[in-house]
Amino acid sequence: MASRTGLPPLSSKGVFSVSSSSLINAPREVVWEVLMDWKSYKEWNPFVRDQRVTDARKNHLPDETPREGCYLYIHPVHVPPSFDSKWFPSSAFERITALDHENYRTAWVNIEMPHWLLTAERWQALVEVEGGKTRYETIEVFGGLLAYLVRAFVGNGLKKGFIAMAEGLKSRAEERYEERN
């Protein structure tokens, strides 16, 4: 199987981007199941501890099934990544722009600030590779005036967070796959 990316062309190059990837010894279906089980993030993800489908006022909805157009409240976000609660976590409020189960990819954009001030577009994708393995890929592109400050003050922490999430996803998906086989 040829090496390719599961990420689409991004709508903007932005001011800077953060990305990560990992090769996971599990089929895409298993990795996708772990990636989309947001309620379990607190168990394995030191970067993004929880994310929930909400209404426009960040109120949790009874039906938290993710779908395109839904709002997504991500909290807490630990920059730098940590399972320790002593850090002051941040949050993000997003709109899901893609949820493609067939191609194993999802995306969202930040909607908390005016577009000219800060934009953030996040993609995550899973690509099947030889031997029944999966390559996880993720990128977030930041734009707008505040993107320069985000890069200067938390850019390195975001990079560490993306790496930690990729490593956590790898570990959790491989454990899940081994349990089933």
N, C-alpha and C positions, 0 to 999 in steps of 0.2 A: 504494500500500500504506500503510495507516494506521500511524502511529508508535505503537509499543507496547514494553513492556519484556519481555524474555525471562526476567527474574528472578521467582521465585515470591514470595508473601508470606513474610517471614521469621518464624521461630518465636519470636523475641524482639526487642525493641528494644535490649536490652543497655544498656551504659554509654556506648559510643560505637561509631561505625562508620567505616570507610574505604572509599571507592569510587572508581571511575574508569570511563571509557568512551572509545571512539575509533571514528571512522567509517573503515572500511577499504575500499579500492577493490579488492575481490576477493569472489568468491562464498563463502557460508558453508562449503561443503565444503572449500575450500582453507584458510580460516582455522581451521576445526576440526582439520584435519590437522596444521597447525603447532602449535596449542594443545595437542593430545594427544601430540605427539612430544616427550616429556619429556627424552629423551636429548640432543636438540639445544638445550635451553634455554641451555646454557653458551655457545653461539654468538651468541645474540641477546638474552638476558634478563639485564639487570644486577641484578635484584632476586632472583629465584629461579633459582639456577644449575643445580640438579638436583633431581629428585624421583623416587623409586623405590617400587615396590610391594614391601612386605616382609611378614615374619611379625610376630607380636606382640612379638618381641625386636629388631626393626629389622634382621633379617638379610635381605639381598636374596634374592628368590625367582627360580628359573630362569625361570618364566613371569611376566613383568612386565606382563601384560595387565591394565590397570585394570578393575575391576568393583566394583559396590556391595558394601560390607561388607569390602573389602580394607583393609589398613593402608597408609599412605602416609608415607614418611619424606622430608621436604623439607630438604635441606642441600647446599650452604650457602645461607643467606638473607642477603643484604647489606642492612642498614639503616644508613645510607642506601644506595640502589642504587649499585653500582660493579662494573666489570669488573676492578678492581684487587684483588689478593688480600692487600693489606696490612691491610685491615680485619679485625676479628675477627667472623667470620660467626656467625650463630645458626642454629638449626634448629627444626623443628616436626614433631611426630608426630601424624598425623591418621588418621581412619577415613573412607573414601569413603562418603557417604550417598546420592549420586545420580550416575548416569552415564547420561544420556539422549541417546543418539546421534540419535534421531528429532527431538528438539526442540533439539539442540545446546546442552546445558547440563550442568554438573557441579557437585558440591558435596562438601564435607568438613567435619568438625568436629574440633577439637583434642581429643586424649584423654590428653595428658601429665599433666594435673593434675586434682584433684577438681573437680567441676562448680561447687561453691560458691566455689572459689578463682579459677578462670579458665575461661571458655568462649569459643570462637571458632568461628563458622560462616561459611564462605566459599562464595560462589556465583560462577560464571562462566557467561555465556550469550552466544549469538550470535543476532542478529535480522537477518533479511533486510530490506533497505530498497530503495527505488526505485533503478533503474539498475544492478541487480546488485551493489550494495554490501552491506556487512555492518556492523552496529553491535555492537561488543564491549562488554559490560557486566560489571562485577565489583563485589562488595561483600563485606566481612567485618565481622561484628558481634561485638564483644567484650563479655563480661559477667563478673560475679563480682568479688570484692574486688580482685584484682590488675589488673583492667581499668583502674582509676584510675591505677595506676602505669605501666602500658603506655602509656596515653594521655599521661601527663605526660612520660615519658622517651623514648619512641620513636614517639609518635603522628605527628609531622610527618615523620619518616623513613619510616614506613609509607605515608603519603600519597604521598610522593615515589616510593616503590617501586612502588605501584600504578600511578601515572602512567607511570613508566619501563617497566613491563611492558606496559601498553597501547600505548605508543609503539613498543616493540620488536616486539610482535606485529603491529602495523600494518605496520611496515617489512618484516618477514620475510615476511608473507603476501602483500603487494603484490609483492615481489621474486619469490616463488615463482609467483604468478599470471602475471607478465610473462614469466618464463622459459618457461612452458607455452604462451604465446600468441604 
